[in-house]
Amino acid sequence: MYLVTDELLKISLKTAFTVKKKLLYWLLTGTIFLQYSPVMAQNSTTTSKSDIEYDAIYDDPYDINKLWLHFYPMYADGFVTNFNVGYGGQANYYLKDKFDFRLHIRKTYTKGSDFSRINGDKNSTVDNSLNVYKHFEGGATYHIIDKGDAGESKIVVYTKRYKANKWASTVPEHIAVPSKVRKIAGVRAGGFYWASATNLNEVLNKQKVYLLDTQGDTLSNSEKIYGNVRSAGIYLGGSISRIRNVIVKPKKYDVAVNDVIFTAYGDILFAPMLQVEDIMQNRLTYSASPIKTRKIGIRAGFEGMYNREFSWSYGAEIGYKPSIQTRGFYAMVKVGFAFASRLQQQRQSYQVEKAEK
């Protein structure tokens, strides 16, 4: 059973390498698409402001929540070092128009969703106790540019008086209305740490190196060798954010809101601490120092959330983590729920919607 699982894992990793260029293309395409179309539905059409009359109720992208707490019930990390699936959490905090802060944590559900670990526990012939996969990071963005410009928002319109079929054939799903758009360009910096089990047989064979004990004896590559790798370092990069917080009341339709907060970013990663754990077998220690590592990495990603007390959030990343050489590529997606607090802010757009009703 586990031999089959290990083969499936190898196939998955080969597939990840084959499609990584396509993933990068779709990530960039999705970034642009989500920024300008945060709400998606079937048979989508866009109607200009002249086609539907409406009253502008509220438009202030600076009057947003300060704190968001996210729970991600599902993430998937196609990491060549260790494919894993699990859950996580995140906190975002905006400090006026100068800084925003981010803390992110994730780990696997169980051993069964930590693929290198479960395969190692069942197949490894060495004595190492394998790490549970976990990932932590935290950092801040300084707003070099933070300004509100005149722009346009696509807003979904609907009415509860229509049945679904009649609504779909009668009401345009979007109207385009003039609105303020808050644009932020910033520099990001922070730190990260992750730890994972990994299959070292493939690494040793590909790098054509061997593990030696203190006497110079070699650990045979025919052994099933699973070990641990840890990485800690810093990241430095930039981000672009778009914030809309507008509400309108179309004539004959219900109140409509666009309050998306969308961020795209790119970082360079550097891990001065990158350690592959020595291998233990029959009370002998085999040094992992011959294994080559790569301390530099890159990533690009996007995140989205909404200016509401409770809503959903999403994100994705693609890049190369500092890891064992040739095993740094990853593609990660996450979907979750966000709980927000206004703290000292005055109001948010959906609360104005309630007041207008």
Helices and strands as residue ranges (DSSP letters): H 2-36, E 46-47, E 54-59, E 67-77, E 84-95, E 99-108, G 111-113, H 115-123, E 134-156, H 164-170, E 174-199, H 200-207, E 211-212, E 218-219, E 226-243, E 246-250, E 256-258, E 260-276, E 279-281, E 284-286, E 293-294, E 296-306, E 310-320, E 323-324, E 329-341, H 349-356
